[in-house]
Amino acid sequence: MALTRRKTLALIGGGTIFAATAATAGFVTSRTPTRALAPWERAGGYGDPRLDALSYGLLAPNPHNLQPWQVALEGEDSFALYHDTSRRLPHTDPYDRQLRIGFGCFLELTGIAAQASGHTVELTLFPDGPQGPVARGVMGKGGQTDPLAAHIMERRSCKEPFTDRAVEAEKAAALAEFASVHTDPALVADLRALTWEAWLTETLTPRTMQESVDLMRFGKAQINATPDGIDMGGGFLEALMLAGVFNRETAADPDSTAFQQGIAIYDEMLNATPAFVSLTTEGSAPQDHIGAGRRWLRLNLATTQLGLSLHPVSQALQEYPEMAPHYARAHELLAPQGGTVQMLGRLGYGPAIPRTPRWPLEAKRRDV
Ligand SMILES: Cc1cc2nc3c(=O)[nH]c(=O)nc-3n(C[C@H](O)[C@H](O)[C@H](O)COP(=O)(O)O)c2cc1C
């Protein structure tokens, strides 16, 4: 059953899966982790320009929804953004490259939100060197609303199969401002194969798979208590959990039905991809990672504006020995002239999906 199989995606690959059929709607509504989603409602409602902007920033896409940020207000008009180094992905992101991309998304979103409320933000990256804050922002009055601001609340990372509708040339051209868009059928076929093989490598490498499994939150109570990581929610999955079919042990066990079915579903999803985007930088210093994140966030808002879905698929870009052949292949396909591919994503038309959990701003302040 297609819907059932799709939901099983969450057994292994991550993402929020809520059942969407009318028959289960009542039960599902009761399983919605309302508290974990509350920061989406609270965004912009603090009555203070800095807190308002930062409360939008924390809605940014970020690897494994780890939310490794901490913020502090400084003086009358400044804020600092820190990396909470207790939150890392040492196996799949050993150099924090992807985490820094997530910080770039946070900063760009904070800036767009600040502008929309009539403020400017002047950012300095790594103002105190590599050990200090990721950035310091000074806010002032002024700023013009960026049209992309209108799409903050609808932006998603869509971890679902896309339809076979092609991405129109004019939409691809509009996105070229932010990233390289790949619609050539031969290259798309190569990238489908690459993303699948790379995903399989991460999944079948026990320590990298375990890193994901450790971040899974099983069911509404866990998601509300720990609103980060890979949220396994919804009535369907919770029924599987109650039946003992799906839990932290089966999710990590390659012999379990859950694990095997998850593989089949990821195969289907990665193949259901009509186009890809990639984002390459010349250098690969921490500032480049932040810059790539800022571009990715704008790309994600622009895809939302155009009615397109975007899904980062990062496995082939990860830096650990088992992934090295796929990393090399990604660069051969996407950066033949040199440079570092910072982001790779699926692009197409996917279903509407729910918001993902966030820790509230209060939990991320280090100054109170
Ligand atoms: C640098 C980066 C890498 C990511 N890599 C993946 C990935 O490989 N697979 C995936 O499903 N999602 C990936 N994501 C998406 C996150 O899982 C997602 O942003 C997070 O769960 C929050 O969900 P949202 O973007 O829908 O708000 C990535 C996001 C970022 C910023």
The ligand as an SDF file (V2000), in Angstrom:
LIG
                    3D

 31 33  0  0  0  0  0  0  0  0999 V2000
   23.3360   21.4660    5.5400 C   0  0  0  0  0  0  0  0  0  0  0  0
   22.0600   20.6640    5.5320 C   0  0  0  0  0  0  0  0  0  0  0  0
   22.0860   19.3340    5.1500 C   0  0  0  0  0  0  0  0  0  0  0  0
   20.9210   18.5700    5.1400 C   0  0  0  0  0  0  0  0  0  0  0  0
   20.9650   17.2680    4.6910 N   0  0  0  0  0  0  0  0  0  0  0  0
   19.8390   16.5320    4.6320 C   0  0  0  0  0  0  0  0  0  0  0  0
   19.8530   15.2100    4.1060 C   0  0  0  0  0  0  0  0  0  0  0  0
   20.8860   14.6920    3.6920 O   0  0  0  0  0  0  0  0  0  0  0  0
   18.6890   14.5150    4.0600 N   0  0  0  0  0  0  0  0  0  0  0  0
   17.5240   15.0640    4.5060 C   0  0  0  0  0  0  0  0  0  0  0  0
   16.4870   14.3910    4.4560 O   0  0  0  0  0  0  0  0  0  0  0  0
   17.4610   16.3210    4.9940 N   0  0  0  0  0  0  0  0  0  0  0  0
   18.5930   17.0620    5.0580 C   0  0  0  0  0  0  0  0  0  0  0  0
   18.5410   18.3580    5.5200 N   0  0  0  0  0  0  0  0  0  0  0  0
   17.2450   18.9280    5.9130 C   0  0  0  0  0  0  0  0  0  0  0  0
   17.0220   18.8920    7.4290 C   0  0  0  0  0  0  0  0  0  0  0  0
   16.7830   17.5720    7.8580 O   0  0  0  0  0  0  0  0  0  0  0  0
   15.8540   19.8110    7.7610 C   0  0  0  0  0  0  0  0  0  0  0  0
   16.2200   21.1300    7.4700 O   0  0  0  0  0  0  0  0  0  0  0  0
   15.4040   19.7420    9.2100 C   0  0  0  0  0  0  0  0  0  0  0  0
   14.9320   18.4570    9.5150 O   0  0  0  0  0  0  0  0  0  0  0  0
   14.3240   20.7640    9.5060 C   0  0  0  0  0  0  0  0  0  0  0  0
   13.2290   20.5790    8.6290 O   0  0  0  0  0  0  0  0  0  0  0  0
   12.6990   21.7600    7.6970 P   0  0  0  0  0  0  0  0  0  0  0  0
   13.8030   22.1870    6.8040 O   0  0  0  0  0  0  0  0  0  0  0  0
   11.5450   21.1610    6.9330 O   0  0  0  0  0  0  0  0  0  0  0  0
   12.2530   22.8840    8.6000 O   0  0  0  0  0  0  0  0  0  0  0  0
   19.6930   19.1520    5.5420 C   0  0  0  0  0  0  0  0  0  0  0  0
   19.6680   20.5060    5.9190 C   0  0  0  0  0  0  0  0  0  0  0  0
   20.8220   21.2610    5.9110 C   0  0  0  0  0  0  0  0  0  0  0  0
   20.7710   22.7180    6.2990 C   0  0  0  0  0  0  0  0  0  0  0  0
  1  2  1  0
  2  3  1  0
  2 30  2  0
  3  4  2  0
  4  5  1  0
  4 28  1  0
  5  6  2  0
  6  7  1  0
  6 13  1  0
  7  8  2  0
  7  9  1  0
  9 10  1  0
 10 11  2  0
 10 12  1  0
 12 13  2  0
 13 14  1  0
 14 15  1  0
 14 28  1  0
 15 16  1  0
 16 17  1  0
 16 18  1  0
 18 19  1  0
 18 20  1  0
 20 21  1  0
 20 22  1  0
 22 23  1  0
 23 24  1  0
 24 25  2  0
 24 26  1  0
 24 27  1  0
 28 29  2  0
 29 30  1  0
 30 31  1  0
M  END
$$$$
